[in-house]
Amino acid sequence: MTDVPPADDADARAPEDEAPLPDSPDAPGAPSGPGVPDGPGAPGALGAPGASGVPDRPGASGPSGVPDGPGAPGAPEGGGERAGAAGGRPFAHRPVLRDAVVELFEPVPPGIVVDATVGGGGHAEALLDAHPHLGVVGLDQDPDALAAAGVRLARFGDRVTLVRTRFDRFATVLDDLGHEGASGALFDLGVSSPQLDRPERGFSFRGEGPLDMRMDPSRPMSAADLVNGADERELAALLRGLGDERHAGRIARAIVAARPLTTTTQLAEVVRDAVPAPARRRGGHPARRTFQALRIAVNEELAILPATIDDAIDELVAGGRCLVLAYHSGEDRIVKDRFRHAATGGWTGPSHLPVPPGVTPTVRLLRPGAIKPSAAEIAENPRAEAARLRAVEKLPLQEVA
Ligand SMILES: C[S@@+](CC[C@H](N)C(=O)[O-])C[C@H]1O[C@@H](n2cnc3c(N)ncnc32)[C@H](O)[C@@H]1O
């Protein structure tokens, strides 16, 4: 396996629709020594017409590849950025740090990798092409993404199972499909390019669309509900906490005064007018952080992440690996925290002291820091720039003593 250089954690320039948050110091190395909360669930069967995959209910279908697919053989383009066309439009998303992801899964034991954010199937396709000893269980809550993955991955037949669900049902899905553990878990967090680029999804301030932002369109709360329903104090706290928005108070006040707001461009204008003039000229679009904060809140992105990472680690077989790609420091802090917790068995004492008996690490960190995209990758795909990839490997049982 080619070695992937570690990267430090300096904050990166954000991709166009994503605001970087101030980063925390990197996790210290794990001290040496010994060492499923179910979410609200997902809608039952795949909702999108022509979507491929396995409905997320027990017994609906075994791990039998890509049943009910749209029939098209798909047009995978050699690891490029285009997946199958859902709804007639190509699903254009470049898998970030694809080669590093593929390399990090090379040594895992034969079995399945759960791609918990399969999106258009870019990472999954690269993994399946490179590693004949692996199958993929792909999860996504977005029916459009899952439909695209179904087309792209159809050629792998029964090596692939797709399930429409939120990833907090990670353990339940494995159980339902009859898998006793996983050889890998992959989380490529956040939004896909098509989610950002399709104005009707309402994720981006760039195009006119409804204030929606739901990755799973069947969930009850949209961005409009939040923007028009929360009080000023709640809105300000949300913008500060999830968007690190310095002008949260002013923006919240302006939003409340301008309500009801129904479109992305209306909201973007209100935010732009609310921030002081000098701030409008710095650091990208003034509405970036507001949109990020709303998207994270609408999709409960941070709320379900810590327990899901713990579940994924629990499900790994010995030698199995969990990889997480985070795109802002709120996510990355959670990843570091859960990985550190697993690598230390929860021991928070000074690393120079012996680890007390009974403290049992369940994983080892594969890199001291995060892996970052190269300058060449960023030049090709600016949205990759904020990415931080972290990885752990499950320890053999005998070391968990
Ligand atoms: C960055 S994209 C993944 C792209 C994918 N790795 C590829 O190469 O095509 C993130 C995907 O994760 C999905 N997603 C985000 N949070 C999720 C969650 N909690 N449960 C299930 N899917 C989620 C989004 O709908 C989106 O399709």
The ligand as an SDF file (V2000), in Angstrom:
LIG
                    3D

 27 29  0  0  0  0  0  0  0  0999 V2000
  -20.4660   14.0390    0.2590 C   0  0  0  0  0  0  0  0  0  0  0  0
  -21.8020   13.0710   -0.2620 S   0  0  0  0  0  0  0  0  0  0  0  0
  -21.1160   11.4660   -0.5040 C   0  0  0  0  0  0  0  0  0  0  0  0
  -20.5430   11.2600   -1.8580 C   0  0  0  0  0  0  0  0  0  0  0  0
  -20.0290    9.8580   -2.1180 C   0  0  0  0  0  0  0  0  0  0  0  0
  -18.9670    9.5060   -1.2080 N   0  0  0  0  0  0  0  0  0  0  0  0
  -19.5770    9.6980   -3.5460 C   0  0  0  0  0  0  0  0  0  0  0  0
  -18.3910    9.4230   -3.7730 O   0  0  0  0  0  0  0  0  0  0  0  0
  -20.4050    9.8530   -4.4460 O   0  0  0  0  0  0  0  0  0  0  0  0
  -22.6620   12.8360    1.2340 C   0  0  0  0  0  0  0  0  0  0  0  0
  -23.9140   12.0000    1.0770 C   0  0  0  0  0  0  0  0  0  0  0  0
  -24.2720   11.5890    2.3770 O   0  0  0  0  0  0  0  0  0  0  0  0
  -25.6500   11.6730    2.5300 C   0  0  0  0  0  0  0  0  0  0  0  0
  -25.8770   11.8560    3.9650 N   0  0  0  0  0  0  0  0  0  0  0  0
  -25.4890   12.8880    4.7300 C   0  0  0  0  0  0  0  0  0  0  0  0
  -25.8520   12.6810    6.0050 N   0  0  0  0  0  0  0  0  0  0  0  0
  -26.4550   11.4750    6.0380 C   0  0  0  0  0  0  0  0  0  0  0  0
  -27.0440   10.7020    7.0770 C   0  0  0  0  0  0  0  0  0  0  0  0
  -27.1050   11.1350    8.3320 N   0  0  0  0  0  0  0  0  0  0  0  0
  -27.5760    9.5050    6.7690 N   0  0  0  0  0  0  0  0  0  0  0  0
  -27.5460    9.0390    5.4740 C   0  0  0  0  0  0  0  0  0  0  0  0
  -27.0120    9.7480    4.4470 N   0  0  0  0  0  0  0  0  0  0  0  0
  -26.4760   10.9430    4.7270 C   0  0  0  0  0  0  0  0  0  0  0  0
  -26.0760   12.8340    1.6810 C   0  0  0  0  0  0  0  0  0  0  0  0
  -27.4210   12.7020    1.2850 O   0  0  0  0  0  0  0  0  0  0  0  0
  -25.1050   12.7310    0.5180 C   0  0  0  0  0  0  0  0  0  0  0  0
  -25.6610   12.0000   -0.5450 O   0  0  0  0  0  0  0  0  0  0  0  0
  1  2  1  0
  2  3  1  0
  2 10  1  0
  3  4  1  0
  4  5  1  0
  5  6  1  0
  5  7  1  0
  7  8  2  0
  7  9  1  0
 10 11  1  0
 11 12  1  0
 11 26  1  0
 12 13  1  0
 13 14  1  0
 13 24  1  0
 14 15  1  0
 14 23  1  0
 15 16  2  0
 16 17  1  0
 17 18  1  0
 17 23  2  0
 18 19  1  0
 18 20  2  0
 20 21  1  0
 21 22  2  0
 22 23  1  0
 24 25  1  0
 24 26  1  0
 26 27  1  0
M  CHG  2   2   1   9  -1
M  END
$$$$
